[in-house]
Amino acid sequence: MKPEADATGAAQAVPFDTYAAYRAHVLDTVCRAEHSLLIFDPDLAQTGLEDAAGISASAALARATAGEERIRILLRSAEHVER
């Protein structure tokens, strides 16, 4: 899943209207990240990062990059993650 590009080659927003599409875009973003990833999400409940593909993509990014801040996640609530 590649983002649409305008005439200058700049990425454009690709709208989605289901949680399944949101999860697909999150996974695509993690897979395409090259150096680091910064996620702002209320609670990660709908990202799909906890399923096999999300874990695999996150682990691959962590292995492929260096530094302590390879993957940073900011949540409003950690309740979902703590379960």
Long-range contacts (C-beta under 8 A, 24 or more apart in sequence): 1-25, 1-28, 19-46, 22-46, 22-47, 23-47, 23-48, 26-54, 27-53, 27-54, 27-57, 30-54, 30-57, 30-58, 30-61, 31-57, 31-60, 33-61, 34-64, 34-65, 35-65, 35-70, 36-65, 36-67, 36-69, 36-70, 36-71, 36-72, 37-61, 37-70, 37-71, 37-72, 38-72, 38-73, 38-74, 39-71, 39-72, 39-73, 39-74, 40-74, 41-73, 41-74, 41-75, 42-75, 42-76, 42-77, 43-75, 43-76, 43-77, 43-78, 43-79, 43-80, 43-81, 44-73, 44-75, 44-80, 44-81, 45-80
